[in-house]
């Protein structure tokens, strides 16, 4: 193997010297009568009342100088709020049933114009998630709205001194999942280029409503019941895991396409001439995601400095898109959250001593468990109980979402990434890009751990890739 590279932290500006120039409200360009004044939110949506922030960087473009690009983005945003009318609404609690829903009242989304004293080249390696990127998104518009009346989406356009710019979105996760947001960006690019929508979004979230009566037919070890009710929209709602202040080391582990191909080869079941390969003859999917996740799981579980760590069970979580797994399948244009958490559990000694193929198989089995009935059971579980994903850590993959492949009139992004905060219970997978700025088939594994655990994680990762 040998091509694995653990990326040393580059010197990055901690303050992007961003000045806010304008804050305004963008309304749908056409006030169409909606069929319903409120949008139903599924049990998946209900627990996702927190903001997801993404930044999309663009090189200078001769036909889109700063004043032109600002007006073009603002008018496109307004036009896009017609087919995405709910994004101009507000999250509220239905007092009769205690559920979140979206009031499609058309009171508008947020729009911010800002400038930075840096050029794009001066902000450093965009692949390396700089916490200072939070300057490129606006989380709330306190000067324009009360705390309980904040927009569901705020778009900040930041102009760099080189003529390049960034589009930074802060979006309430209850509105869109990663695939829905990718379609939103595709439609943004289409309207900006004066073309029809790339995909007409499907807003029928009742497709993922709970059954009546609810039927929980699986134990759902991946979910943890909470006794407390869901918080109100104006409270500070924690996301999947509770964040705790902690000193963490932060590293990126780069895997090239060659590394991933070799991991796939190592994941092949070992045959010894007999019929038993340790997998009972079962076939499992050896994908790039599965082998990278298996490697990360092994290193993360074994890095914990605990007594009798060998006997300790370790539970990995990751999200699975259920659109194609439902019967009948959901439309690919389904607009909302159509992802559920799956889990794999093993004792640490099994992860350390067992064949790598078995670890990959367990990762694969987690997703294979997600059938239509399993998904319906999980949704029904959310009707009966309140809870969150339950595991040691979550692998959150942005690897294949394709944000950087969206073709705008001003070109594809130089890079697109979420704004991240370092969390030891969430490991992120990002696409890599080559020197020409184009994404390649490699992946960046972003890990944040306490110092001793990071040293062990790094050693385990390096040894496995040697």
C-alpha positions as CSV (number, residue, x, y, z in Angstrom):
1,X,0.0,0.0,0.0
2,X,2.2,2.8,1.3
3,X,0.4,5.8,-0.3
4,X,-1.6,6.6,2.8
5,X,-1.0,10.1,4.0
6,X,-1.8,11.6,7.4
7,X,-2.2,15.3,6.8
8,X,-0.4,17.6,9.1
9,X,-2.4,20.6,10.2
10,X,-1.5,23.5,7.8
11,X,-1.2,27.1,8.9
12,X,-4.6,28.5,8.3
13,X,-6.0,31.9,9.2
14,X,-8.1,31.8,12.3
15,X,-10.0,34.9,11.4
16,X,-11.1,35.4,7.8
17,X,-11.6,39.1,8.4
18,X,-15.2,39.0,7.2
19,X,-17.3,42.2,7.3
20,X,-21.1,42.0,6.9
21,X,-22.3,44.5,4.3
22,X,-26.0,43.8,4.1
23,X,-28.7,41.7,5.8
24,X,-32.1,41.3,4.2
25,X,-35.1,39.1,3.7
26,X,-35.8,37.2,0.5
27,X,-39.4,36.3,-0.4
28,X,-40.7,33.9,-3.0
29,X,-40.9,35.7,-6.3
30,X,-44.5,34.5,-6.8
31,X,-47.0,34.4,-4.0
32,X,-48.8,31.2,-5.0
33,X,-51.7,29.8,-3.0
34,X,-50.4,26.7,-1.3
35,X,-52.6,23.6,-0.9
36,X,-51.8,23.5,2.8
37,X,-50.8,26.2,5.2
38,X,-48.6,23.8,7.2
39,X,-46.1,21.2,6.1
40,X,-46.2,17.8,7.9
41,X,-42.9,16.7,9.3
42,X,-42.1,13.0,9.7
43,X,-40.7,11.3,12.8
44,X,-37.3,11.4,11.1
45,X,-37.6,15.2,10.6
46,X,-38.8,15.7,14.2
47,X,-35.5,15.1,15.8
48,X,-33.4,17.2,13.4
49,X,-34.1,20.7,14.6
50,X,-30.6,22.0,14.3
51,X,-28.7,23.8,11.6
52,X,-26.4,22.3,9.0
53,X,-23.9,24.7,7.5
54,X,-22.2,24.3,4.2
55,X,-19.8,26.5,2.2
56,X,-19.3,26.5,-1.6
57,X,-16.2,28.3,-2.9
58,X,-16.1,29.8,-6.5
59,X,-13.2,31.2,-8.5
60,X,-13.5,34.6,-10.1
61,X,-15.5,34.7,-13.3
62,X,-15.3,37.5,-15.9
63,X,-19.0,37.5,-16.6
64,X,-19.9,37.5,-13.0
65,X,-18.1,40.4,-11.2
66,X,-19.2,40.9,-7.6
67,X,-22.2,43.2,-8.1
68,X,-23.6,41.0,-10.8
69,X,-23.1,37.7,-8.9
70,X,-24.8,39.2,-5.8
71,X,-27.9,40.2,-7.7
72,X,-28.0,37.0,-9.7
73,X,-27.8,34.8,-6.6
74,X,-30.4,36.9,-4.7
75,X,-32.9,36.8,-7.6
76,X,-32.3,33.1,-8.1
77,X,-32.9,32.5,-4.4
78,X,-36.2,34.3,-4.6
79,X,-37.3,32.3,-7.6
80,X,-36.3,29.1,-6.0
81,X,-38.4,29.8,-3.0
82,X,-41.5,29.3,-5.2
83,X,-41.0,25.5,-5.7
84,X,-39.4,25.3,-2.2
85,X,-42.1,27.5,-0.6
86,X,-41.7,25.9,2.9
87,X,-38.2,27.3,3.2
88,X,-39.7,30.7,3.4
89,X,-41.8,29.5,6.4
90,X,-41.1,28.9,10.0
91,X,-40.8,26.0,12.3
92,X,-43.6,25.8,14.9
93,X,-45.1,23.4,17.4
94,X,-48.6,22.2,16.9
95,X,-50.1,22.7,20.3
96,X,-52.7,20.0,19.7
97,X,-50.3,17.1,19.1
98,X,-47.0,18.5,20.3
99,X,-45.3,17.9,16.9
100,X,-43.1,20.2,15.0
101,X,-44.5,21.4,11.6
102,X,-43.6,24.1,9.2
103,X,-45.9,27.1,8.9
104,X,-45.7,27.9,5.2
105,X,-46.4,31.6,5.9
106,X,-44.0,33.0,3.3
107,X,-42.3,35.4,5.7
108,X,-39.0,34.9,4.0
109,X,-35.5,33.4,4.1
110,X,-32.4,35.3,5.1
111,X,-29.8,36.8,2.7
112,X,-26.5,38.3,3.8
113,X,-23.7,40.0,1.8
114,X,-20.2,40.0,3.3
115,X,-16.6,40.6,2.2
116,X,-13.3,39.2,3.3
117,X,-9.9,40.8,3.3
118,X,-8.4,37.6,2.0
119,X,-8.2,36.1,-1.4
120,X,-9.2,32.5,-2.0
121,X,-5.6,31.4,-2.3
122,X,-4.8,33.0,1.1
123,X,-7.3,31.1,3.1
124,X,-5.3,27.9,2.6
125,X,-6.2,24.3,1.7
126,X,-10.0,24.2,1.4
127,X,-10.0,20.5,1.8
128,X,-8.8,21.0,5.3
129,X,-11.9,22.0,7.3
130,X,-10.9,25.3,8.9
131,X,-13.1,26.2,11.9
132,X,-12.8,29.8,10.7
133,X,-15.1,28.9,7.8
134,X,-18.0,29.6,10.3
135,X,-17.4,33.3,9.4
136,X,-18.8,32.4,5.9
137,X,-22.2,31.4,7.2
138,X,-24.8,33.3,9.2
139,X,-26.6,31.3,11.8
140,X,-29.3,33.7,12.8
141,X,-30.6,37.2,11.8
142,X,-31.2,38.6,15.3
143,X,-31.4,42.2,14.0
144,X,-34.3,41.3,11.7
145,X,-36.1,38.5,13.6
146,X,-36.9,37.4,17.1
147,X,-35.2,34.3,18.5
148,X,-38.3,32.1,17.9
149,X,-38.9,33.5,14.4
150,X,-35.6,32.8,12.7
151,X,-35.5,31.8,9.0
152,X,-35.2,28.1,8.1
153,X,-32.5,28.9,5.6
154,X,-30.0,31.8,5.5
155,X,-27.7,32.3,2.5
156,X,-24.5,34.4,2.9
157,X,-22.5,35.5,-0.1
158,X,-18.9,36.4,0.9
159,X,-16.8,38.3,-1.6
160,X,-13.0,37.7,-1.6
161,X,-10.6,40.4,-2.7
162,X,-9.5,38.2,-5.7
163,X,-13.0,38.4,-7.2
164,X,-13.9,34.9,-6.1
165,X,-16.7,34.3,-3.6
166,X,-18.4,31.8,-1.3
167,X,-22.0,30.8,-0.9
168,X,-22.6,29.8,2.7
169,X,-25.9,28.1,3.6
170,X,-27.2,27.7,7.1
171,X,-30.2,25.3,6.8
172,X,-32.4,23.7,9.4
173,X,-31.9,20.0,9.1
174,X,-35.6,19.2,9.5
175,X,-36.1,20.8,6.0
176,X,-33.7,18.8,3.9
177,X,-31.3,15.9,4.1
178,X,-28.0,15.7,2.1
179,X,-29.6,14.3,-1.1
180,X,-32.5,16.8,-1.0
181,X,-30.0,19.6,-0.5
182,X,-28.0,18.4,-3.5
183,X,-31.2,18.6,-5.6
184,X,-31.8,22.0,-4.2
185,X,-28.4,23.1,-5.4
186,X,-29.0,21.5,-8.8
187,X,-32.2,23.5,-9.1
188,X,-30.4,26.7,-7.9
189,X,-27.9,26.3,-10.7
190,X,-30.6,25.6,-13.3
191,X,-32.6,28.7,-12.4
192,X,-29.5,30.8,-12.2
193,X,-28.8,29.8,-15.8
194,X,-32.4,30.7,-16.8
195,X,-33.3,27.0,-17.3
196,X,-36.3,25.0,-15.9
197,X,-35.9,23.1,-12.7
198,X,-33.5,20.2,-12.9
199,X,-35.8,18.1,-10.7
200,X,-39.3,19.0,-9.5
201,X,-39.2,18.4,-5.7
202,X,-41.7,16.0,-4.2
203,X,-43.1,17.5,-1.0
204,X,-45.3,14.7,0.1
205,X,-43.8,13.8,3.4
206,X,-46.8,11.7,4.3
207,X,-45.0,9.0,2.3
208,X,-42.9,8.4,5.4
209,X,-45.7,8.9,8.0
210,X,-46.0,6.4,10.8
211,X,-48.5,3.6,10.4
212,X,-51.8,3.6,12.3
213,X,-51.6,2.0,14.7
214,X,-47.8,2.0,15.0
215,X,-46.1,-1.4,14.8
216,X,-42.6,-1.7,16.1
217,X,-41.4,-5.1,14.8
218,X,-37.6,-4.8,15.6
219,X,-35.7,-4.1,18.8
220,X,-33.9,-1.0,17.3
221,X,-30.7,-1.1,19.3
222,X,-29.6,1.9,17.3
223,X,-32.1,4.2,19.1
224,X,-32.1,5.5,22.6
225,X,-35.3,6.4,24.4
226,X,-35.4,9.8,26.0
227,X,-37.9,10.6,28.8
228,X,-38.0,14.4,28.2
229,X,-40.2,15.9,25.5
230,X,-38.8,17.5,22.4
231,X,-37.6,21.1,23.0
232,X,-39.4,24.1,21.7
233,X,-38.1,25.7,18.5
234,X,-36.5,28.6,20.3
235,X,-34.5,26.5,22.7
236,X,-30.9,25.3,22.0
237,X,-31.5,21.8,20.7
238,X,-28.5,19.5,20.8
239,X,-27.9,17.5,17.7
240,X,-27.4,13.7,17.5
241,X,-24.8,13.6,20.2
242,X,-24.4,16.0,23.2
243,X,-21.4,18.2,22.7
244,X,-19.0,18.4,25.6
245,X,-16.2,20.9,25.9
246,X,-13.0,18.9,25.6
247,X,-9.4,19.3,24.4
248,X,-9.2,17.3,21.2
249,X,-6.5,16.6,18.7
250,X,-7.6,17.0,15.1
251,X,-6.2,15.2,12.1
252,X,-7.1,14.3,8.5
253,X,-6.2,10.9,7.2
254,X,-6.1,10.9,3.4
255,X,-6.8,7.7,1.4
256,X,-6.2,7.7,-2.3
257,X,-8.1,5.7,-4.9
258,X,-5.3,3.2,-4.8
259,X,-5.5,2.9,-1.0
260,X,-9.2,2.2,-1.3
261,X,-8.7,-0.4,-4.0
262,X,-6.2,-2.2,-1.8
263,X,-8.6,-2.1,1.2
264,X,-11.2,-3.7,-1.0
265,X,-8.7,-6.4,-1.8
266,X,-7.9,-7.0,1.8
267,X,-11.7,-7.2,2.5
268,X,-12.0,-10.3,0.2
269,X,-12.9,-13.4,2.3
270,X,-9.9,-15.6,2.9
271,X,-10.3,-19.1,1.5
272,X,-8.3,-22.0,2.8
273,X,-9.3,-24.6,0.2
274,X,-12.4,-25.7,2.2
275,X,-15.9,-24.4,1.8
276,X,-15.9,-22.3,5.0
277,X,-14.4,-18.9,4.6
278,X,-15.6,-17.6,8.0
279,X,-18.7,-15.9,6.4
280,X,-20.9,-19.0,6.1
281,X,-20.9,-18.6,2.3
282,X,-22.7,-15.3,2.5
283,X,-22.0,-12.5,0.0
284,X,-21.6,-9.0,1.3
285,X,-21.0,-5.6,-0.4
286,X,-17.3,-4.6,-0.6
287,X,-17.7,-0.9,-1.4
288,X,-15.4,2.1,-0.9
289,X,-17.6,3.4,2.0
290,X,-17.8,-0.1,3.6
291,X,-14.0,-0.7,3.7
292,X,-13.1,2.9,4.8
293,X,-15.8,2.7,7.5
294,X,-14.6,-0.7,8.7
295,X,-11.0,0.6,9.0
296,X,-12.2,3.7,10.9
297,X,-14.4,1.5,13.2
298,X,-11.4,-0.7,14.0
299,X,-9.1,2.2,14.8
300,X,-11.6,4.1,16.8
301,X,-12.7,1.2,19.0
302,X,-9.2,0.1,19.7
303,X,-7.9,3.6,20.5
304,X,-10.0,3.8,23.7
305,X,-7.7,3.5,26.7
306,X,-10.1,1.5,28.9
307,X,-9.7,-1.4,31.3
308,X,-10.5,-4.7,29.7
309,X,-11.0,-2.9,26.4
310,X,-10.8,-6.3,24.7
311,X,-14.2,-7.4,26.0
312,X,-15.8,-4.0,25.5
313,X,-18.6,-3.9,22.9
314,X,-18.2,-1.1,20.3
315,X,-21.2,0.2,18.3
316,X,-20.7,2.0,15.0
317,X,-23.5,4.2,13.6
318,X,-24.0,5.6,10.1
319,X,-26.9,7.0,8.1
320,X,-28.5,5.1,5.2
321,X,-30.7,6.6,2.4
322,X,-34.0,4.7,2.4
323,X,-35.5,6.1,-0.8
324,X,-34.8,3.0,-2.8
325,X,-35.3,0.6,0.1
326,X,-39.0,1.4,0.6
327,X,-41.8,-0.6,-1.1
328,X,-42.8,1.0,-3.3
329,X,-39.6,3.1,-3.6
330,X,-39.8,6.8,-2.8
331,X,-39.4,9.2,-5.7
332,X,-35.7,10.2,-6.1
333,X,-37.0,13.8,-5.9
334,X,-38.4,13.2,-2.4
335,X,-37.7,16.5,-0.6
336,X,-37.1,16.0,3.2
337,X,-35.2,13.6,5.4
338,X,-35.2,10.1,4.0
339,X,-32.2,8.7,6.0
340,X,-32.2,6.4,9.0
341,X,-29.4,5.3,11.3
342,X,-28.0,1.8,11.1
343,X,-25.7,0.1,13.6
344,X,-23.0,-2.6,13.8
345,X,-21.8,-3.9,17.2
346,X,-18.8,-6.1,18.0
347,X,-16.5,-6.7,20.9
348,X,-13.1,-5.0,20.5
349,X,-11.3,-8.3,20.5
350,X,-13.3,-9.3,17.4
351,X,-12.3,-6.1,15.6
352,X,-8.7,-6.6,16.5
353,X,-8.2,-10.3,16.0
354,X,-10.8,-11.2,13.5
355,X,-10.2,-10.9,9.7
356,X,-10.8,-7.5,8.1
357,X,-13.3,-9.1,5.8
358,X,-15.5,-9.9,8.8
359,X,-15.4,-6.2,9.9
360,X,-16.4,-5.1,6.4
361,X,-19.2,-7.7,6.4
362,X,-20.6,-6.3,9.7
363,X,-20.6,-2.8,8.2
364,X,-22.4,-4.1,5.1
365,X,-24.9,-6.1,7.2
366,X,-25.9,-2.9,9.0
367,X,-27.2,-1.4,5.8
368,X,-28.7,-4.7,4.5
369,X,-30.8,-4.7,7.7
370,X,-32.6,-1.6,6.4
371,X,-35.6,-3.1,4.5
372,X,-39.0,-1.5,4.0
373,X,-40.3,-3.2,7.1
374,X,-37.3,-2.2,9.2
375,X,-37.6,1.4,8.1
376,X,-41.4,1.5,8.8
377,X,-40.7,0.0,12.2
378,X,-38.1,2.6,13.0
379,X,-40.5,5.4,11.9
380,X,-43.2,3.8,14.1
381,X,-40.8,3.7,17.0
382,X,-40.5,7.5,16.7
383,X,-44.3,7.7,16.9
384,X,-44.3,5.9,20.3
385,X,-41.0,7.2,21.8
386,X,-38.8,10.2,21.7
387,X,-35.1,9.4,21.2
388,X,-31.9,9.7,19.3
389,X,-29.3,7.5,17.7
390,X,-27.4,5.4,20.3
391,X,-23.8,4.3,19.7
392,X,-20.2,4.9,20.5
393,X,-19.7,7.1,17.4
394,X,-21.2,8.1,14.1
395,X,-19.6,8.0,10.6
396,X,-21.0,11.0,8.7
397,X,-20.3,10.7,5.0
398,X,-20.2,13.7,2.7
399,X,-18.1,11.8,0.3
400,X,-20.5,11.0,-2.6
401,X,-23.1,13.7,-2.2
402,X,-21.7,15.6,-5.2
403,X,-22.0,19.2,-4.1
404,X,-18.8,20.1,-5.9
405,X,-20.2,18.7,-9.2
406,X,-23.0,21.2,-9.5
407,X,-22.6,23.3,-12.6
408,X,-23.5,27.0,-12.0
409,X,-23.4,29.7,-14.7
410,X,-20.2,30.9,-13.0
411,X,-18.7,27.4,-13.0
412,X,-18.4,24.4,-10.6
413,X,-17.3,25.1,-7.0
414,X,-13.6,25.0,-6.3
415,X,-14.7,23.0,-3.2
416,X,-17.8,22.4,-1.2
417,X,-17.8,21.3,2.4
418,X,-19.7,21.4,5.7
419,X,-18.6,23.8,8.4
420,X,-17.5,21.4,11.1
421,X,-16.9,21.5,14.8
422,X,-14.6,18.9,16.2
423,X,-16.5,16.1,17.9
424,X,-14.9,12.9,19.2
425,X,-18.2,11.0,18.6
426,X,-18.5,12.0,14.9
427,X,-16.0,11.0,12.2
428,X,-16.5,12.7,8.9
429,X,-15.7,11.5,5.4
430,X,-15.0,14.2,2.8
431,X,-14.2,14.0,-0.9
432,X,-10.6,14.8,-1.8
433,X,-9.5,17.0,-4.7
434,X,-6.4,17.1,-6.9
435,X,-4.1,20.0,-7.5
436,X,-6.2,21.2,-10.4
437,X,-9.1,21.7,-7.9
438,X,-11.2,18.8,-9.2
439,X,-12.5,16.1,-6.9
440,X,-10.9,12.7,-7.3
441,X,-11.9,9.2,-6.0
442,X,-9.9,9.6,-2.8
443,X,-11.4,10.4,0.6
444,X,-10.4,12.5,3.6
445,X,-11.2,11.0,7.0
446,X,-11.6,13.8,9.6
447,X,-11.0,12.6,13.2
448,X,-11.0,14.5,16.5
449,X,-10.0,12.7,19.6
450,X,-8.3,13.3,23.0
451,X,-4.5,13.3,22.6
452,X,-3.7,9.8,23.8
453,X,-6.6,8.3,21.8
454,X,-5.4,10.1,18.7
455,X,-1.9,8.8,19.0
456,X,-3.3,5.2,19.3
457,X,-5.7,5.8,16.4
458,X,-2.9,7.1,14.2
459,X,-0.6,4.2,15.0
460,X,-3.4,1.6,14.3
461,X,-4.3,3.4,11.0
462,X,-0.7,3.6,9.9
463,X,0.1,0.0,10.8
464,X,-3.0,-1.3,8.9
465,X,-2.1,0.7,5.8
466,X,1.6,-0.3,5.8
